[in-house]
Amino acid sequence: MLHIEPWNTASVRVAERVGFRREGMREGWLRIGDERRDVLVFALPHRDGHAAERPGGATSRTSRAPGHDRATGMH
């Protein structure tokens, strides 16, 4: 799974070119200093063409728990 900031179009193109598929966006998921940023979520599809389903996927709001830093896993 990849997480890329939406403004980073070069990285988005590379991810798509090597076979990753855009799955959605996590709002406020990445924390840099005191700022929270959105990230696009990419996954490699399985051989049947579908990406793996994971609990707490790209549209999950549980990833925005107050005080939780998803980048480090720390509170």
Backbone as CSV, one residue per row, in Angstrom:
resi,resn,N_x,N_y,N_z,CA_x,CA_y,CA_z,C_x,C_y,C_z
1,MET,0.842,-1.160,0.000,0.000,0.000,0.000,0.896,1.235,0.000
2,LEU,0.509,2.228,-0.790,1.234,3.496,-0.864,0.345,4.629,-0.388
3,HIS,0.968,5.633,0.203,0.281,6.863,0.587,1.044,8.012,-0.046
4,ILE,0.359,8.813,-0.883,0.998,9.898,-1.623,0.155,11.157,-1.444
5,GLU,0.812,12.285,-1.159,0.077,13.538,-1.054,-0.478,13.901,-2.436
6,PRO,-1.723,14.408,-2.492,-2.386,14.676,-3.770,-1.628,15.632,-4.692
7,TRP,-0.883,16.579,-4.154,-0.144,17.533,-4.982,1.033,16.890,-5.699
8,ASN,1.463,15.707,-5.279,2.663,15.069,-5.810,2.328,14.257,-7.066
9,THR,2.048,14.970,-8.150,1.582,14.319,-9.378,2.633,13.396,-9.990
10,ALA,3.916,13.721,-9.833,4.956,12.848,-10.381,4.931,11.478,-9.694
11,SER,4.785,11.455,-8.368,4.715,10.183,-7.644,3.447,9.420,-7.978
12,VAL,2.342,10.133,-8.165,1.088,9.485,-8.562,1.271,8.799,-9.908
13,ARG,1.890,9.482,-10.865,2.118,8.891,-12.197,3.003,7.651,-12.104
14,VAL,4.068,7.713,-11.310,4.962,6.558,-11.165,4.206,5.379,-10.554
15,ALA,3.445,5.630,-9.495,2.689,4.553,-8.838,1.733,3.883,-9.826
16,GLU,1.007,4.693,-10.599,0.062,4.128,-11.567,0.795,3.402,-12.694
17,ARG,1.929,3.924,-13.103,2.698,3.314,-14.182,3.221,1.930,-13.813
18,VAL,3.559,1.723,-12.541,4.096,0.414,-12.132,3.008,-0.539,-11.653
19,GLY,1.736,-0.121,-11.733,0.653,-1.056,-11.474,-0.186,-0.806,-10.236
20,PHE,0.127,0.225,-9.452,-0.716,0.529,-8.296,-2.019,1.161,-8.771
21,ARG,-3.082,0.887,-8.027,-4.402,1.430,-8.352,-4.851,2.342,-7.221
22,ARG,-5.393,3.507,-7.585,-5.878,4.457,-6.589,-7.112,3.891,-5.897
23,GLU,-7.075,3.865,-4.568,-8.162,3.297,-3.773,-9.019,4.355,-3.089
24,GLY,-8.472,5.532,-2.865,-9.228,6.583,-2.198,-8.309,7.600,-1.560
25,MET,-8.885,8.378,-0.639,-8.112,9.397,0.049,-8.374,9.314,1.543
26,ARG,-7.331,9.524,2.328,-7.466,9.636,3.783,-7.237,11.094,4.137
27,GLU,-8.276,11.717,4.633,-8.207,13.137,4.969,-7.509,13.331,6.306
28,GLY,-6.529,14.226,6.334,-5.820,14.538,7.560,-5.005,13.387,8.117
29,TRP,-4.644,12.431,7.314,-3.995,11.210,7.783,-2.526,11.403,8.110
30,LEU,-1.833,12.208,7.313,-0.398,12.405,7.501,-0.159,13.624,8.385
31,ARG,0.673,13.447,9.385,0.993,14.567,10.277,2.453,14.960,10.076
32,ILE,2.645,16.224,9.729,3.988,16.775,9.576,4.052,17.996,10.486
33,GLY,4.822,17.874,11.562,4.857,18.933,12.570,3.481,19.073,13.194
34,ASP,2.944,20.282,13.169,1.613,20.541,13.707,0.535,20.517,12.635
35,GLU,0.904,20.179,11.424,-0.032,20.209,10.298,-0.476,18.799,9.930
36,ARG,-1.756,18.628,9.601,-2.293,17.351,9.121,-2.565,17.502,7.628
37,ARG,-2.210,16.469,6.867,-2.352,16.523,5.407,-3.124,15.315,4.897
38,ASP,-3.804,15.522,3.770,-4.510,14.444,3.097,-3.504,13.606,2.311
39,VAL,-3.811,12.314,2.141,-2.994,11.449,1.286,-3.902,10.586,0.418
40,LEU,-3.435,10.335,-0.791,-4.090,9.367,-1.664,-3.573,7.993,-1.291
41,VAL,-4.452,6.996,-1.360,-4.091,5.623,-1.016,-4.075,4.802,-2.303
42,PHE,-2.978,4.071,-2.496,-2.818,3.207,-3.662,-2.538,1.783,-3.194
43,ALA,-3.035,0.805,-3.946,-2.783,-0.603,-3.627,-2.504,-1.355,-4.923
44,LEU,-1.734,-2.416,-4.810,-1.514,-3.298,-5.959,-2.696,-4.252,-6.067
45,PRO,-3.293,-4.373,-7.244,-4.414,-5.306,-7.395,-3.947,-6.755,-7.314
46,HIS,-4.855,-7.617,-6.849,-4.584,-9.058,-6.877,-4.635,-9.527,-8.321
47,ARG,-4.286,-10.760,-8.532,-4.295,-11.295,-9.903,-5.673,-11.236,-10.547
48,ASP,-6.749,-11.254,-9.733,-8.101,-11.192,-10.298,-8.504,-9.759,-10.644
49,GLY,-7.607,-8.779,-10.400,-7.877,-7.398,-10.773,-8.455,-6.540,-9.668
50,HIS,-8.750,-7.130,-8.511,-9.315,-6.363,-7.398,-8.263,-6.159,-6.320
51,ALA,-8.274,-4.983,-5.721,-7.349,-4.717,-4.619,-7.847,-5.425,-3.365
52,ALA,-6.930,-5.692,-2.468,-7.283,-6.362,-1.214,-8.160,-5.463,-0.353
53,GLU,-9.179,-6.048,0.254,-10.023,-5.334,1.202,-9.373,-5.407,2.571
54,ARG,-9.256,-4.282,3.245,-8.647,-4.256,4.571,-9.540,-3.484,5.522
55,PRO,-9.661,-3.951,6.752,-10.412,-3.179,7.737,-9.774,-1.815,7.906
56,GLY,-10.601,-0.785,8.097,-10.077,0.564,8.251,-9.472,1.069,6.958
57,GLY,-10.110,0.745,5.832,-9.583,1.102,4.524,-9.557,2.596,4.254
58,ALA,-9.372,2.944,3.012,-9.111,4.327,2.618,-10.200,5.312,3.031
59,THR,-11.433,4.855,3.155,-12.502,5.786,3.502,-12.834,5.751,4.990
60,SER,-12.085,5.010,5.754,-12.355,4.886,7.185,-12.089,6.179,7.928
61,ARG,-12.994,6.564,8.795,-12.798,7.744,9.627,-12.048,7.391,10.910
62,THR,-11.900,6.099,11.201,-11.195,5.709,12.423,-9.719,6.066,12.347
63,SER,-9.203,6.320,11.150,-7.797,6.668,11.010,-7.522,8.096,11.472
64,ARG,-8.546,8.841,11.836,-8.375,10.230,12.254,-8.596,10.401,13.746
65,ALA,-8.364,9.362,14.517,-8.576,9.452,15.960,-7.756,10.596,16.542
66,PRO,-8.370,11.449,17.377,-7.644,12.574,17.946,-6.402,12.113,18.695
67,GLY,-5.303,12.793,18.458,-4.072,12.496,19.160,-3.293,11.319,18.610
68,HIS,-3.810,10.660,17.576,-3.123,9.502,17.013,-2.375,9.922,15.757
69,ASP,-1.096,9.654,15.712,-0.269,9.973,14.562,-0.094,8.712,13.729
70,ARG,-0.793,8.625,12.594,-0.752,7.413,11.772,0.632,7.188,11.152
71,ALA,1.392,8.254,10.971,2.713,8.104,10.367,3.661,7.348,11.299
72,THR,3.512,7.548,12.599,4.424,6.900,13.541,3.734,5.832,14.385
73,GLY,2.387,5.832,14.401,1.646,4.904,15.248,1.604,5.328,16.706
74,MET,2.040,6.553,16.955,2.118,7.058,18.332,0.896,7.929,18.673
75,HIS,0.594,8.013,19.948,-0.475,8.903,20.443,0.139,10.150,21.004
